[in-house]
Amino acid sequence: MSNIAAKLGRTANQVILKARLLGLKWPLEFRANLGREPALTDRQKAEARRRLAAGESARSIARDFNVHSGTLGRLRRK
């Protein structure tokens, strides 16, 4: 499955590169929409950081935001 994703990513990058060489601007805007949507909004991230700093467990916060506790672990490390 990851091989397919890698090929799609390479294809998208090739299209963007060719279009840039031709002077087109739309591929740069298109590229911003590639990839996975973030699990938490900026406001949710700020709320989660505040609650983590207050000592609340990552599991309870994750349950409230309907995400995995590992998501909050990555948030804590940043």
BELBELPE-V48548 format. One record per backbone hydrogen bond with DSSP energy under -0.5 kcal/mol. CO is the residue of the C=O (numbers start at 1). NH is the residue of the N-H. E is the energy in kcal/mol with one decimal. If there is no record, write none. Layout:
co=CO nh=NH e=E
co=CO nh=NH e=E
This chain:
co=1 nh=5 e=-1.8
co=2 nh=6 e=-2.4
co=3 nh=7 e=-2.1
co=4 nh=8 e=-2.5
co=5 nh=9 e=-2.5
co=6 nh=10 e=-2.4
co=7 nh=11 e=-2.4
co=8 nh=12 e=-2.5
co=9 nh=13 e=-2.2
co=10 nh=14 e=-2.1
co=11 nh=15 e=-2.2
co=12 nh=16 e=-2.3
co=13 nh=17 e=-2.5
co=14 nh=18 e=-2.6
co=15 nh=19 e=-2.3
co=16 nh=20 e=-2.3
co=17 nh=21 e=-2.1
co=18 nh=22 e=-1.3
co=19 nh=24 e=-2.7
co=20 nh=23 e=-1.1
co=25 nh=28 e=-1.1
co=25 nh=29 e=-0.9
co=26 nh=30 e=-2.3
co=27 nh=31 e=-2.5
co=28 nh=32 e=-0.9
co=30 nh=33 e=-1.6
co=31 nh=34 e=-1.6
co=41 nh=45 e=-2.5
co=42 nh=46 e=-2.2
co=43 nh=47 e=-2.2
co=44 nh=48 e=-2.7
co=45 nh=49 e=-2.6
co=46 nh=50 e=-2.2
co=47 nh=51 e=-2.4
co=48 nh=52 e=-2.6
co=49 nh=53 e=-2.5
co=50 nh=54 e=-1.5
co=51 nh=56 e=-2.1
co=52 nh=55 e=-1.3
co=57 nh=61 e=-1.8
co=58 nh=62 e=-2.7
co=59 nh=63 e=-2.1
co=60 nh=64 e=-1.6
co=61 nh=65 e=-1.9
co=62 nh=66 e=-0.9
co=62 nh=67 e=-2.1
co=68 nh=71 e=-1.1
co=68 nh=72 e=-0.9
co=69 nh=73 e=-1.7
co=70 nh=74 e=-2.2
co=71 nh=75 e=-1.6
co=72 nh=76 e=-2.3
co=73 nh=77 e=-1.6
co=74 nh=78 e=-1.1
